[in-house]
Amino acid sequence: MKQESSVAVQDVVNERRRQIEVECFSAENDDKLIDCQLACAAACYAMCEKKKHLNEFTIMGVPIWPWGPVWWRSTTYRQNLVKAAALLIAEIERINRKDRIQK
């Protein structure tokens, strides 16, 4: 079990690194995001077992995907979960930076 967990964690760390290095989603970029955009994107990926239309991701009829359709890059369910976890890490890091600035 430990080996499987560490592979999953490493995949999430690698995805977060890819988001920063390849997609250029830096801390400065993340800090400009508001209204839980990273968390909403993570939720969409986490709920996506198969490729779905973005309009299927709603809360009480309100779309929750925070960006345009060009940014929707659904792949396999596992990879979508990895992306979701990496996006949640980005959101937590954004909150941590914001809290440090406000103190």
Secondary structure, 3 states (H helix, E strand, C coil): CHHHHHHHHHHHHHHHHHHHHCCCCCHHHHHCCCCCHHHHHHHHHHCCCCCCCHHHCEECCEECCCCCHHHCCCCCHHHHHHHHHHHHHHHHHHHHHHHHHHC
